[in-house]
Amino acid sequence: MKKYLVCSLLMIFNICFGAIASAQSIDEQLLNKKQQSIIMISAFTAQGDLENLKVALNKGLDSGLTINQIKEVLVQMYAYAGFPRSLNGLNTFMEVLQERKEQGIKDVEGAQASPVNPDRDRLAIGTSNQTQLVGSKVTGKVYEFAPIIDTFLKEHLFGDIFERDILTYQERELATVAALAGIGNVNNQLKSHMKVSMNNEVTAKQLQALVDILHDNVGTKIGENAQMVLNQVLAK
């Protein structure tokens, strides 16, 4: 009887362990460790959760993200979460790098962004980048109401920032979706960027994996809201 119970327990353990390993394998196929780290770093930076951000930054470096790639994610966050959250994120990253250096860890600096012509037409470049990302020309009453915000979006966000080649469009959109989900109360923008993500080779399954990461690691309410928005996007 005892032998039977032991065998049964071992079988259950192996089945459960196998299921967990399989799920982890599937998650890594959907979003690699670098992408998962970008999501976590972005969400915690947007929330101002510096304690969890510190953990995410360490994991990001351990996953193979370079120092400059993480800097780029943190800099991009100011466009969505504001300068204070972005600067706090960068300060936290400086602390992490110093602690790792003292531990004898040598992190990879990585490539710098390619230089650009300061006399370039930033508005034209930004308009082109935005159109490519969205899949069509962007218009709206809010841009007619306050035309300067349209100029700022095109020249700076989609020009200056998205022109930088340290991160891919796919990586930038994963960061943006995670940040918007983390901020909360910006569902229209979250929905828009989920659509933009899918227009830039982020699959529905990858977005679902992103939502699952947020739910399990950032907060249940954050994950539930992101799931609701994703369901609306996929329904259309």
Secondary structure in CASP SS format (residue, H / E / C, confidence):
PFRMAT SS
TARGET T0000
AUTHOR 0000-0000-0000
METHOD secondary structure of the structure
MODEL  1
M C 1.00
K H 1.00
K H 1.00
Y H 1.00
L H 1.00
V H 1.00
C H 1.00
S H 1.00
L H 1.00
L H 1.00
M H 1.00
I H 1.00
F H 1.00
N H 1.00
I H 1.00
C H 1.00
F H 1.00
G H 1.00
A H 1.00
I H 1.00
A H 1.00
S H 1.00
A H 1.00
Q H 1.00
S H 1.00
I H 1.00
D H 1.00
E H 1.00
Q H 1.00
L H 1.00
L C 1.00
N C 1.00
K H 1.00
K H 1.00
Q H 1.00
Q H 1.00
S H 1.00
I H 1.00
I H 1.00
M H 1.00
I H 1.00
S H 1.00
A H 1.00
F H 1.00
T H 1.00
A H 1.00
Q H 1.00
G C 1.00
D C 1.00
L H 1.00
E H 1.00
N H 1.00
L H 1.00
K H 1.00
V H 1.00
A H 1.00
L H 1.00
N H 1.00
K H 1.00
G H 1.00
L H 1.00
D H 1.00
S H 1.00
G C 1.00
L C 1.00
T C 1.00
I H 1.00
N H 1.00
Q H 1.00
I H 1.00
K H 1.00
E H 1.00
V H 1.00
L H 1.00
V H 1.00
Q H 1.00
M C 1.00
Y H 1.00
A H 1.00
Y H 1.00
A H 1.00
G C 1.00
F H 1.00
P H 1.00
R H 1.00
S H 1.00
L H 1.00
N H 1.00
G H 1.00
L H 1.00
N H 1.00
T H 1.00
F H 1.00
M H 1.00
E H 1.00
V H 1.00
L H 1.00
Q H 1.00
E H 1.00
R H 1.00
K H 1.00
E H 1.00
Q C 1.00
G C 1.00
I C 1.00
K C 1.00
D C 1.00
V C 1.00
E C 1.00
G C 1.00
A C 1.00
Q C 1.00
A C 1.00
S C 1.00
P C 1.00
V C 1.00
N C 1.00
P C 1.00
D C 1.00
R C 1.00
D C 1.00
R H 1.00
L H 1.00
A H 1.00
I H 1.00
G H 1.00
T H 1.00
S H 1.00
N H 1.00
Q H 1.00
T H 1.00
Q H 1.00
L H 1.00
V H 1.00
G C 1.00
S C 1.00
K C 1.00
V C 1.00
T C 1.00
G C 1.00
K H 1.00
V H 1.00
Y H 1.00
E H 1.00
F H 1.00
A C 1.00
P H 1.00
I H 1.00
I H 1.00
D H 1.00
T H 1.00
F H 1.00
L H 1.00
K H 1.00
E H 1.00
H H 1.00
L H 1.00
F H 1.00
G H 1.00
D H 1.00
I H 1.00
F C 1.00
E C 1.00
R C 1.00
D C 1.00
I C 1.00
L C 1.00
T C 1.00
Y H 1.00
Q H 1.00
E H 1.00
R H 1.00
E H 1.00
L H 1.00
A H 1.00
T H 1.00
V H 1.00
A H 1.00
A H 1.00
L H 1.00
A H 1.00
G H 1.00
I H 1.00
G C 1.00
N C 1.00
V C 1.00
N H 1.00
N H 1.00
Q H 1.00
L H 1.00
K H 1.00
S H 1.00
H H 1.00
M H 1.00
K H 1.00
V H 1.00
S H 1.00
M H 1.00
N C 1.00
N C 1.00
E C 1.00
V C 1.00
T C 1.00
A H 1.00
K H 1.00
Q H 1.00
L H 1.00
Q H 1.00
A H 1.00
L H 1.00
V H 1.00
D H 1.00
I H 1.00
L H 1.00
H H 1.00
D H 1.00
N H 1.00
V H 1.00
G C 1.00
T H 1.00
K H 1.00
I H 1.00
G H 1.00
E H 1.00
N H 1.00
A H 1.00
Q H 1.00
M H 1.00
V H 1.00
L H 1.00
N H 1.00
Q H 1.00
V H 1.00
L H 1.00
A H 1.00
K C 1.00
END
